[in-house]
């Protein structure tokens, strides 16, 4: 949970934090990371900064990052998100947001009967808005578009 703008930097920082705090330990032999994302917002398929930040993450981790965007208007197809929102709402029910921690705790302590659980942390960083990615920076991204809707489905490989 952030205290600032929902930017592409914030979105990728969240993925990076997950990788270093949980993913590496859970998947030590992983060579690629699959991300499913909505089509709009900070991680939208048209957001150049999203792709540039993912390139930086791929370079840093050595992971190939595969992204599959849900078509516009279909974010409810995201099964995990869809299944967890009702449980978050139940945990949050009737609690006024008097502090940031009051907002995080119900999310961080959400678990389903099947064992799915959510972890949440507060991100206190401030993220700049309106960062422009130059054509040169964008061309340097090692993006490989899928043959099926390559604008929504693509892989970003680490640069050597």
Protein Blocks (a to p, Z undefined) as FASTA:
>chain_A
ZZbdcdfklmmmmmmmmmmmmmmmmmmmbcbdcddddfehjlbfklmklmmmmmmmmmmn
opacddddddehilmmmmmlmmmmmmmmmmmgopacfbfklmmmmmmmgccfkopacddd
ddfbdcdehiacdfklmmmpccdddfbhpllgccddddZZ
